[in-house]
Amino acid sequence: METYHQRMKIAAQIANNARAAAPVLTGRYRDGIAVESDGLTVRVVDNDETAIHKEYGTADTPAHAALTNAALEYGRYSGTQPR
C-alpha cells in the first residue's frame, strides 16, 4: 500500500505520454489508453480492441509502440517487442 499512490502517479504519467505520442486516425488507439487498478495492482492499458496490432505492428503495418515506449521511460520492460 505504501507505493500504491506513487505507482498510480507514474501510471498516469505513462498514459499521458503515450496519448501524446499515439498517432491519430480515428482516435480509438489514443483514447483507449487508460490507467486501471485492481486491489494494489496498477496497469496502463489500451482498451482499443485493435491496439495490439497498432502497438506491436503486423506483417504489413509498422508498430507505433506509443504505450511501450512511454513505459520504457519509467523502468525496464521485458514483454512483447514491436516489430
C-alpha angles and dihedrals in degrees: 000000000000093000099035097097092045091050090050089051092050091046090053090051091050091049092049092048092047092050090050091051098042116107113237125220102137097356095238094113093050096038093048092065109107145150116245130183132191113185104314095338114107123193138176107215142171113226094192103115091222095044093106090062092046093045099046103022132228134241090281104023123069120234118255095191094187093150096041093048092047091051092049089064089066104042150324122319127197101167132101113332125218117253 
